[in-house]
Amino acid sequence: MPALFVSFMRTVVPFVVGWLLTLAVRAGIEIDSATVTGAVTVGLGVAYYAVFRLLEWVGERLRGTALQTVAGVLLGWARPPAYPKWETLEPVDPAAYTGQTGIG
């Protein structure tokens, strides 16, 4: 469950920042269309996420530098979420269970 919260925060923060950047742009430039405003918001959010996720990835490759931490914090959480690894099971042989189901 904690990974879900971390993933949520890392998605929401870039969009909030995109919205705030849009407000900053609107303060200086008149934008009449709500559609254009929405597109700018999403575009800025996506660009923000891409830049800081790339910086975080570079920080990971440099073995846990401050760059990774700062980029992660600016994405809403200091580290990327860690998802549990799924255990692979052996395939089931249906022939081994023929007639043992109890279904008639």
C-alpha positions in Angstrom: 0.0 0.0 0.0 2.8 2.5 0.7 4.0 2.1 -2.9 0.6 3.1 -4.1 0.7 6.3 -2.1 4.2 7.1 -3.4 3.2 6.4 -7.0 0.1 8.7 -6.5 2.2 11.5 -5.1 4.8 11.3 -7.9 1.9 11.6 -10.4 0.0 14.4 -8.7 2.9 16.7 -7.8 3.9 17.3 -11.5 0.4 18.2 -12.4 0.0 20.6 -9.5 3.3 22.2 -10.6 2.0 22.4 -14.2 -1.1 24.1 -13.0 0.9 26.6 -10.9 3.2 27.3 -13.9 0.1 27.8 -16.0 -1.2 30.4 -13.5 2.2 32.1 -13.6 2.1 32.2 -17.4 -1.5 33.5 -17.3 -0.5 36.4 -15.1 1.7 37.8 -17.9 -0.1 36.5 -21.0 -3.8 36.7 -21.8 -5.2 33.3 -22.7 -8.9 33.3 -23.6 -9.6 29.6 -24.3 -10.1 27.1 -21.5 -9.0 24.4 -23.9 -5.7 26.1 -24.6 -5.2 26.6 -20.8 -5.9 22.9 -20.2 -3.5 21.9 -22.9 -0.8 24.2 -21.5 -1.4 22.8 -18.0 -1.0 19.2 -19.2 2.0 20.0 -21.4 3.8 21.8 -18.5 3.0 18.9 -16.1 4.3 16.3 -18.6 7.4 18.3 -19.3 8.1 18.9 -15.6 7.7 15.2 -14.9 9.9 14.2 -17.8 12.7 16.5 -16.8 12.8 15.6 -13.1 12.3 11.9 -13.8 15.2 12.0 -16.2 17.4 13.8 -13.6 16.3 11.2 -11.0 17.3 8.4 -13.4 20.7 10.0 -14.0 21.1 10.2 -10.2 20.3 6.5 -9.9 23.0 5.7 -12.4 25.4 7.8 -10.4 24.7 5.5 -7.4 22.4 7.6 -5.2 23.7 11.1 -5.5 22.0 14.2 -4.2 20.7 14.7 -7.7 18.5 11.7 -7.4 17.2 12.9 -4.0 16.5 16.4 -5.1 14.8 15.3 -8.3 12.7 12.8 -6.4 11.6 15.4 -3.9 10.6 17.7 -6.7 8.4 14.8 -8.0 6.7 14.5 -4.7 8.7 11.8 -3.0 12.4 11.3 -2.4 12.6 7.8 -4.0 10.8 6.0 -6.7 8.2 3.5 -5.5 9.4 -0.1 -5.0 6.9 -2.6 -6.2 7.0 -6.2 -4.9 8.3 -8.8 -7.2 5.9 -11.5 -8.2 6.8 -15.1 -7.5 6.5 -17.3 -10.6 4.8 -20.6 -10.0 5.4 -23.9 -11.8 2.8 -24.7 -14.5 -0.1 -27.0 -13.5 -0.5 -30.3 -15.3 -4.3 -30.7 -15.8 -3.9 -34.4 -16.5 -2.6 -34.9 -12.9 -6.0 -33.6 -11.6 -8.4 -35.4 -13.8 -11.3 -36.9 -11.9 -10.3 -35.3 -8.6 -12.5 -32.2 -8.7 -15.6 -33.8 -7.3 -17.7 -32.1 -10.0 -19.9 -34.6 -11.6 
